[in-house]
Amino acid sequence: EKLARHNMPLELKYLSIIESALNPTAKSKAGAGGPWQFMYRTGLMYNLNVNSYVDERFDPELSTEAACKYLKYLHSLYNDWSLALAAYNAGPGNVNKAIRRAGGKMNYWEVRPYLPQETQGYVPAFIAVNYVMSYYKEHNIFPVQPKYFNYEIDSVYITANVTFEQVSKIVDVPVEDLKFLNPMYIKGVIPGAAKPYPLNLPKKAVGDFMANEKL
């Protein structure tokens, strides 16, 4: 949905599989986090805030919007999606250096020998994931049915300080499910603040939550 809104190739959705295996709370040794593996400072540049209780890099919707903007920026530098992907992995500085070493060529495959070793395998991995996700049936790969579909989830916005344990008692949704639906709350607490924070719940539980006078 967000890729289409930004008029970007829909195949880019598979990049998050390479980055995080679709684990919203994945963290790398280098400190990158979330489904799109944003570093802290890059995340801040695209309005992904991090504090003691909230890491918005872990929110699939917010981080996907940020990834779209960052990828569009990288594409604007090279007018080539393969080079943009290489820059997403290695940083535009390394790609610019590789382009210079390649004699100014702007074709990924000609620039590839001068890229860091990990980045040399990054675009081929992206192509491979696109193939696997497009032709999974031919290889007897079948998706696991999710516990919740997106259309079954709704959000409420709250300013109260509340824990997942409190919410679980009110709406009768297991704490583990609340953690799964709200991965950006790293301590299981939605901090009280002037800024409303979203709480994702199964639609059937939203009414029970809203009816609670304490919240």
Buried (B, 14 or more C-beta within 10 A) or exposed (E): EBBEEBEBEEBBBBBBBBBBEEEBBBBEEEEBBBBBBBBEEBBBEBEBEBEEBBBBBBBBBBBBBBBBBBBEBBBEEBEBBBBBBBBBBBBBEBBBBBBEEBEEBEEBEEBBEBBBEEBBBBBEBBBEBBEBBEEEEEEEEEEEEEEBEEEEBBBBEBBEEBBBEBBBEBBEBEBEBBBBBBBBBBEBBBBEBEEEBBBBBBEEBBEBBEEEEEB
